[in-house]
Amino acid sequence: MSDQDISSNSNTRVLKTYQEARLQNTENLRKLVVDAAATLLQEEGPEAVTVRKVAQKMDCSTKIIYSLFVNKEGLAQQLYLDGCKILANELEGTQQAADPAQHLLNLGETYWQFGQRYSSYYKLMFGGAFADFKPDVESMNGTLTAMRQLLTVIGNAQGQGLIPGQYETESVVRIFWSSLHGVIHLYMGGHLGDVQSAHAVYKQTLSLIVSSLLPDHNP
């Protein structure tokens, strides 16, 4: 092998290493930007998450944010996906129960607590806080992943014949979820009084849904 060939191979390896390092640095920067946006989201609410304010918190140019996420909606999508991960972790950490009715009650309570503890994420994901942001296919898949605990419990109950099988599992999950979301959304809009009153309505709604799904297996 000639010195020229060795030099050429060496340059190729350096170029590849540089490209990998550049990609890694870009991903690290994206994470830092998302972390800054998430902090604004939690501390000041969705209305505070603008490219300008994120850039100020990062002490960088808005051009850097735009180069990484294109626009505010691109940043919102990443926050949405992060919210899905948080929700998935919360649901996965829910106390399990042998009785499917009790398990659904536990999952429903976890969903309420998620809405309280991560209200800004909730508003971004399900409350229309970013008017111009519409979840894309990746975001919808993230939502389904977050809800997999519900899918599993309801699917297993259907498989055992405990829930009537005329509806697909995903349809039952949507009915369950939309009913609970309705209560949370009304509360966030100021229609159900204080948090204690709203929580009482939520628990009554949750109990009615579970009773209708599993009439013979109420805890």
C-alpha positions as CSV (number, residue, x, y, z in Angstrom):
1,M,0.0,0.0,0.0
2,S,1.4,3.4,-1.0
3,D,1.8,6.4,1.3
4,Q,-1.0,8.1,-0.7
5,D,-3.4,5.2,-0.1
6,I,-2.6,5.3,3.7
7,S,-3.2,9.0,3.7
8,S,-6.5,8.6,1.8
9,N,-7.7,5.9,4.2
10,S,-6.7,8.0,7.2
11,N,-8.6,11.1,5.9
12,T,-11.7,8.9,5.3
13,R,-11.6,7.7,8.9
14,V,-11.1,11.3,10.2
15,L,-14.0,12.5,8.1
16,K,-16.3,9.7,9.4
17,T,-15.3,10.5,13.0
18,Y,-16.0,14.2,12.4
19,Q,-19.4,13.5,11.0
20,E,-20.3,11.3,13.9
21,A,-19.1,13.9,16.4
22,R,-21.0,16.6,14.6
23,L,-24.2,14.5,14.7
24,Q,-23.7,13.8,18.4
25,N,-23.1,17.5,19.1
26,T,-26.3,18.3,17.3
27,E,-28.3,15.8,19.2
28,N,-26.8,17.1,22.5
29,L,-27.8,20.6,21.5
30,R,-31.3,19.5,20.6
31,K,-31.6,18.0,24.1
32,L,-30.4,21.1,25.8
33,V,-32.9,23.2,23.8
34,V,-35.8,20.8,24.7
35,D,-34.7,20.9,28.3
36,A,-34.8,24.7,28.3
37,A,-38.3,24.6,26.6
38,A,-39.5,22.0,29.1
39,T,-38.4,24.2,32.0
40,L,-40.3,27.2,30.6
41,L,-43.3,24.9,30.0
42,Q,-43.5,23.7,33.6
43,E,-42.5,27.0,35.3
44,E,-44.4,29.5,33.2
45,G,-46.9,27.5,31.1
46,P,-47.3,26.8,27.4
47,E,-47.7,30.5,26.4
48,A,-44.1,31.1,27.6
49,V,-42.7,28.6,25.1
50,T,-41.6,30.7,22.2
51,V,-38.5,30.5,20.1
52,R,-37.3,33.9,21.4
53,K,-37.7,33.0,25.1
54,V,-36.1,29.6,24.7
55,A,-33.2,31.3,22.9
56,Q,-32.9,33.8,25.8
57,K,-32.9,30.9,28.3
58,M,-30.2,29.2,26.3
59,D,-28.3,32.5,25.8
60,C,-28.1,31.7,22.1
61,S,-29.4,33.1,18.8
62,T,-32.9,32.2,17.6
63,K,-31.3,31.0,14.4
64,I,-29.9,28.1,16.3
65,I,-33.3,27.1,17.5
66,Y,-34.8,27.4,14.0
67,S,-31.9,25.4,12.5
68,L,-32.7,22.5,14.9
69,F,-36.5,22.5,14.9
70,V,-37.5,24.7,11.9
71,N,-40.2,26.5,13.9
72,K,-42.1,26.6,17.2
73,E,-44.3,23.7,16.1
74,G,-41.2,21.5,15.6
75,L,-40.2,22.3,19.2
76,A,-43.8,21.6,20.4
77,Q,-43.7,18.2,18.8
78,Q,-40.6,17.2,20.7
79,L,-42.2,18.5,23.9
80,Y,-45.3,16.4,23.1
81,L,-43.2,13.3,22.7
82,D,-41.5,14.0,26.0
83,G,-44.9,14.4,27.6
84,C,-45.9,11.0,26.2
85,K,-42.8,9.4,27.8
86,I,-43.7,11.0,31.2
87,L,-47.3,9.8,30.9
88,A,-46.1,6.3,29.9
89,N,-43.8,6.2,33.0
90,E,-46.6,7.3,35.3
91,L,-49.0,4.7,34.0
92,E,-46.4,2.0,34.1
93,G,-45.7,2.9,37.7
94,T,-49.3,2.5,38.7
95,Q,-50.1,0.0,41.3
96,Q,-51.4,-3.2,39.6
97,A,-54.4,-5.2,40.8
98,A,-55.5,-8.7,40.0
99,D,-59.1,-7.4,39.5
100,P,-59.2,-5.6,36.2
101,A,-61.9,-3.1,37.5
102,Q,-59.6,-2.0,40.3
103,H,-56.6,-1.8,37.9
104,L,-58.6,0.5,35.6
105,L,-59.6,2.7,38.6
106,N,-55.9,2.9,39.6
107,L,-54.9,3.8,36.0
108,G,-57.6,6.4,35.9
109,E,-56.4,8.0,39.1
110,T,-52.9,8.1,37.7
111,Y,-54.2,9.9,34.6
112,W,-55.8,12.6,36.9
113,Q,-52.6,13.0,38.8
114,F,-50.6,13.4,35.6
115,G,-53.0,16.2,34.6
116,Q,-52.3,17.9,38.0
117,R,-48.6,17.3,38.3
118,Y,-47.8,18.0,34.7
119,S,-50.6,20.4,33.8
120,S,-48.5,22.3,31.3
121,Y,-47.6,19.2,29.4
122,Y,-51.3,18.1,29.6
123,K,-52.4,21.4,28.1
124,L,-49.9,21.1,25.3
125,M,-50.7,17.5,24.5
126,F,-54.5,17.4,25.0
127,G,-55.7,20.9,25.7
128,G,-54.8,22.8,22.5
129,A,-52.4,25.1,24.2
130,F,-50.4,25.5,21.0
131,A,-53.1,26.6,18.6
132,D,-50.9,26.0,15.4
133,F,-49.6,22.6,16.6
134,K,-51.4,19.4,15.4
135,P,-49.9,16.1,16.4
136,D,-48.5,14.2,13.5
137,V,-48.2,10.4,13.0
138,E,-45.1,10.1,15.2
139,S,-46.9,12.0,18.0
140,M,-50.0,9.8,17.7
141,N,-47.8,6.7,17.9
142,G,-46.3,8.2,21.0
143,T,-49.7,8.7,22.5
144,L,-50.6,5.0,21.8
145,T,-47.4,3.9,23.4
146,A,-48.2,6.0,26.5
147,M,-51.6,4.4,26.7
148,R,-50.3,0.8,26.3
149,Q,-51.1,0.0,30.0
150,L,-54.8,0.8,29.3
151,L,-54.6,-1.2,26.1
152,T,-53.2,-4.2,27.9
153,V,-55.7,-4.2,30.8
154,I,-58.7,-3.7,28.6
155,G,-57.5,-6.2,26.0
156,N,-56.9,-8.8,28.6
157,A,-60.3,-8.3,30.1
158,Q,-61.9,-8.6,26.6
159,G,-59.9,-11.8,26.0
160,Q,-61.4,-13.2,29.2
161,G,-64.9,-12.3,28.2
162,L,-65.2,-9.7,31.0
163,I,-65.8,-6.8,28.6
164,P,-68.3,-7.3,25.7
165,G,-66.3,-7.9,22.5
166,Q,-68.4,-5.8,20.0
167,Y,-65.8,-3.0,20.2
168,E,-62.1,-3.1,19.3
169,T,-59.8,-2.6,22.2
170,E,-58.5,0.8,20.9
171,S,-62.2,2.0,20.6
172,V,-62.8,1.0,24.2
173,V,-59.7,2.8,25.3
174,R,-60.7,6.0,23.4
175,I,-64.2,5.9,25.1
176,F,-62.6,5.5,28.5
177,W,-59.9,8.1,27.8
178,S,-62.2,10.7,26.3
179,S,-64.6,10.5,29.2
180,L,-61.9,11.2,31.7
181,H,-60.3,13.9,29.5
182,G,-63.7,15.7,29.4
183,V,-63.7,16.1,33.1
184,I,-60.1,17.3,33.3
185,H,-60.7,19.7,30.4
186,L,-63.8,21.2,32.1
187,Y,-61.9,21.6,35.3
188,M,-59.0,23.4,33.5
189,G,-61.6,25.7,31.9
190,G,-63.0,26.6,35.3
191,H,-66.3,24.8,35.0
192,L,-66.1,22.4,37.9
193,G,-65.0,24.6,40.8
194,D,-62.0,23.9,42.9
195,V,-59.7,20.9,42.6
196,Q,-61.4,18.9,45.3
197,S,-64.8,19.3,43.6
198,A,-63.4,18.5,40.2
199,H,-61.6,15.4,41.6
200,A,-64.9,14.2,43.1
201,V,-66.6,14.5,39.7
202,Y,-63.7,12.8,38.1
203,K,-63.8,9.8,40.5
204,Q,-67.6,9.5,40.0
205,T,-67.1,9.5,36.3
206,L,-64.3,7.0,36.5
207,S,-66.4,4.7,38.6
208,L,-69.4,4.8,36.3
209,I,-67.2,4.0,33.3
210,V,-65.5,1.1,35.0
211,S,-68.9,-0.2,36.2
212,S,-70.3,0.0,32.7
213,L,-67.4,-1.9,31.2
214,L,-67.1,-4.5,34.0
215,P,-70.5,-4.7,35.7
216,D,-69.7,-8.1,37.4
217,H,-66.2,-7.2,38.5
218,N,-66.5,-4.0,40.6
219,P,-63.9,-3.8,43.4
